[in-house]
């Protein structure tokens, strides 16, 4: 099972601010999250999957379908 993180920890993991995560949630974007008792949690596997999905391929190095 993946490690569950609170918002500040998840933000640091991704290299963004907690405000950025809040904005993404408000816009219905960003990594998957869970709300439990008015608290927001993220799983490391979901953060990794989100980060991996953000790669942009180039002509010289296309993004492989299996990599996403």
C-alpha positions in Angstrom: 0.0 0.0 0.0 1.2 3.5 -0.8 2.0 6.0 1.8 -0.8 8.5 2.6 0.3 12.1 2.9 -1.3 15.3 4.1 -1.3 18.4 1.9 1.9 20.0 3.0 3.9 16.8 2.7 2.4 16.1 -0.8 3.2 19.6 -1.9 6.8 19.2 -0.9 6.9 15.8 -2.6 5.9 17.4 -5.9 7.9 20.6 -5.4 4.9 22.9 -5.3 3.2 24.9 -2.6 0.1 23.8 -0.7 -1.7 26.7 -2.3 -1.0 25.2 -5.7 -2.5 21.9 -4.6 -5.6 23.8 -3.3 -5.9 25.7 -6.6 -5.7 22.5 -8.6 -8.4 20.9 -6.4 -10.6 24.0 -6.9 -10.1 23.7 -10.7 -10.7 19.9 -10.6 -7.1 19.3 -11.8 -3.9 17.8 -10.4 -3.3 14.5 -8.7 -6.0 12.3 -7.3 -6.8 13.0 -3.6 -9.1 11.8 -0.8 -11.1 13.8 1.7 -11.6 12.2 5.0 -13.1 14.1 7.9 -12.5 17.5 6.2 -8.8 16.6 5.7 -7.1 16.1 2.4 -4.8 13.1 1.7 -2.7 12.1 -1.2 -1.1 8.7 -2.0 2.5 8.7 -3.2 1.6 6.4 -6.1 -1.0 8.9 -7.3 1.5 11.8 -7.0 4.0 9.7 -9.0 1.4 8.9 -11.6 0.4 12.5 -11.9 4.0 13.6 -12.2 4.6 11.0 -14.9 1.6 12.1 -16.9 3.0 15.6 -17.1 5.9 14.6 -19.4 5.7 16.2 -22.8 7.3 14.3 -25.7 9.4 15.9 -28.3 10.3 14.9 -31.8 13.6 13.4 -30.7 12.2 11.8 -27.5 8.5 11.0 -27.8 6.6 9.9 -24.7 6.1 6.1 -24.7 2.5 5.0 -24.3 3.5 2.3 -21.8 5.4 4.9 -19.7 2.3 6.8 -18.9 
